[in-house]
């Protein structure tokens, strides 16, 4: 149980450890699945315990942040084609310094990749690099599906 003389950070760590053991480890050791053990009553007990420890305002603030993040929609999408030269290799710092005075990169057969960047309405950003155009299309279709789903929920 929680040591009342410990710091609040230690109490939270101890509470999480107690919760993990009570609601996750013990049921698994008894060959019960977490889903079957984590009943509506148990969920209520956990909710009450967390509200007592953290306060309802803290939990509601967290829930609001999660909802805002999940409901943010793409505001700007940037697609970037990258063409990388073959590497120029050096065996010394001095050699690299000389090269950088008048650099010439070999671009006869550049390696292509794509960068998919999204800025969401809440100001958050997402970025992923992919190696081919088909992966770029697949990533965009996932973002499109998510945006359509979020629009449906908000209607």
C-alpha positions, 0 to 999 in steps of 0.5 A, spaced: 500 500 500 502 507 499 507 510 504 504 516 506 510 519 508 513 518 501 514 524 496 508 524 491 512 522 485 514 516 489 507 515 491 505 515 484 510 510 482 508 505 487 500 506 485 502 504 478 506 498 481 500 496 485 495 497 480 499 493 475 500 488 480 493 487 482 490 488 475 494 485 470 500 481 473 495 477 478 490 475 473 495 473 468 498 468 473 491 466 475 490 464 467 485 469 467 485 474 461 486 482 462 479 483 458 475 478 462 478 480 469 477 488 467 470 488 468 466 494 469 466 494 476 474 494 476 474 500 471 470 504 476 474 502 482 480 504 478 477 510 475 475 512 483 482 511 485 486 515 480 481 521 481 482 521 488 490 520 487 490 525 481 484 529 482 478 529 477 481 536 473 487 533 472 484 527 468 479 531 465 484 536 462 488 529 460 482 527 456 481 533 453 488 534 450 487 527 447 480 528 444 483 535 441 489 531 438 485 526 435 480 530 432 485 535 429 485 535 422 490 536 416 491 543 415 497 543 410 500 537 407 507 537 404 510 532 399 517 532 398 521 528 392 528 527 395 534 525 390 540 523 394 547 523 390 552 517 391 556 518 397 562 522 397 567 518 402 573 521 405 579 518 409 581 525 413 578 531 415 583 535 411 580 531 405 573 533 406 575 540 407 578 541 401 572 537 397 567 542 401 571 548 398 568 546 391 563 540 392 561 536 386 556 530 388 555 525 383 547 525 381 547 521 374 543 516 378 540 519 384 537 515 390 530 517 390 525 518 396 519 521 398 517 525 405 510 526 407 509 532 412 502 534 415 501 540 419 494 539 423 489 544 426 492 543 433 499 545 430 502 538 431 506 535 426 507 529 422 513 527 418 515 520 415 520 518 409 518 513 404 522 509 399 517 509 393 511 513 390 507 507 392 508 507 399 507 515 399 500 513 396 499 508 401 501 513 407 496 518 404 490 514 403 491 512 411 491 520 412 485 521 408 481 515 411 483 518 418 481 525 416 474 522 413 473 518 419 474 524 424 470 528 420 464 523 420 465 523 428 465 531 428 458 531 424 
